[in-house]
Structure formats: C-alpha cells, structure tokens
C-alpha cells in the first residue's frame, strides 16, 4: 500500500496537478489566521502552523506541527526546520494509520506534503 501511495504522490507531482479546486468543489478549511501565499514554484501554501518537533530520516523529515488547537504530523522530502518556527505548507495527501518502517512507528494520521516554507516575520 505504501508503494502505491508514493507512486501516486510522484505521479501527481510529475503531472503538476493544480493546487486549486475544480469549479463547484466545496472549499477546504484553512488553518486559523493563515494567509495563502505562493512559493517560488507557484504552489499555493494555504496551511500555517508552528513546528513542535522534527524527526529526520535519510530521505524524509517528519514534522509535528501545532495548527490552531490541533497537533498534526507532516511528512516531506528531507528538510531542516527549527523547533518553534512558523511554516506554511501546501495541501497534501492524508494517510490514516500510516506505519513508518524506518521509524518503526504508526501515525494515526499524517499529511504528506510537497511544499513548505518558513514564515518570515
């Protein structure tokens, strides 16, 4: 299943799937106080939160984020993010009950994302 997911994730990123919703699609709630921005690749970064902790691996970084009253986990290609940093990130793909073989740990819910940036204050 994990192989299929990553294959789909690669296919979507390769095809350049738009980060905007199709006409008539209901809106997706944004994080409180988030103001969408675009990164240098033109990806829309609609979510915002504060980094609580990170778990770096050889290829990926797992990031625990405080988003409003909720704590969520993100997974992305390896990137250094300091604890306490404000970040914006793109929509992603949520997986429930995701087991990381590398970490030997299950995440009840994790959001796989492609784009993240530090919020400049």
N, C-alpha and C positions, 0 to 999 in steps of 0.2 A: 504494500500500500504506500509506504514512504517513497519508494522508487517512482510509482505512478504520480504521486503528488509533485515531487521535484521535477519530473518530466513535464507536467502541466505548467509548473511555475516557470520553467525555462522556455516552454513554448509561448506562454503569454508574454514574457519579457522580450523574446525574439521577434514576435509579431508586432510588438509595440502597441499592445492593447491600450486603448484610451482610458484615462483615469476619470473621464466624465461619464455620467449616467446616460443611458439612452432616453430619448424623448418619452415622457409619460411615466418613467420609473419613479417610484416614491423616493423622497430624499433619505439620505443616510445621516443619522445624527452625528454631529461633530463633538469633539471634546469641548467642555466648558471653556469659554474665553479664547478659543482657538481662532486665529485668523488665517485663512488659507494663504499659502504662498507657493511659488514655483521654484524648483531648484534649477540648476544650470542645464539639466537635460529636459526641462519643460514639464516634469512630473509635478502634479499638484499635491502639496503636502497639507492635508486637511486636519490631521490629528496633532495634538500637542500634549506633552507630559514632562515629568521630571524623572530623570534616571535615579533609581534607588540603588541598583547594583547591576553588575555585568558578570557574565561567565564566558570568558574567551575560550575557543577551541581552535583547532588547526585551521578550519575553514570558515567557521561561523562564530558569531557573537550572539549570545542570549542576553536580553536586556529586560530587567524588571523595571517597570515604569508606573509611576503614580499618575493617573489620568483622572482628574476630578476626585471623586470619592472612591474610585476603583483602582485596584492594582492589577496590571496586566503584564503578560510576558510577550516580548517580541523576539523574533529570530531574523538575522540578516547576515549577509556576507561579512566577513571579519572587518570590524571597525572599532577603534578605541573611542569610548565615550566616558567621560569622567562622572563619577557619582555626583549627584546634585545638579547636573547640567539640565537645562531646558532643551528639549528637542521637538522638532516637527517631523512627522513621517507620513508617508503615503498610505493609502488604503492597502490592504494586503489580503491574504487568504488565511482564514482562521481554521485551525485544526483542533478538534476536541480529542482529549485523551491521547495526546501525542507522546510517544515514548522515544527518547533520545538514546540510541545505542551508545553514543560517545560518552554521554553523561551518566548513563545507566539510571535514568530518571524519567518519570512521567509528568507531563504538564497537563493539568485538566483542560486548559485552553491556551493556545499560543497563536500569535499572529505573525505570519511570515511576510516580511516586507522587503521592498527593493530599494527604497529611497528614504534617507534620514539626513537631517542637518541640525546643527546646533543653532539655537535661537540666540541671536546677538542682541544684547540688552544695551 
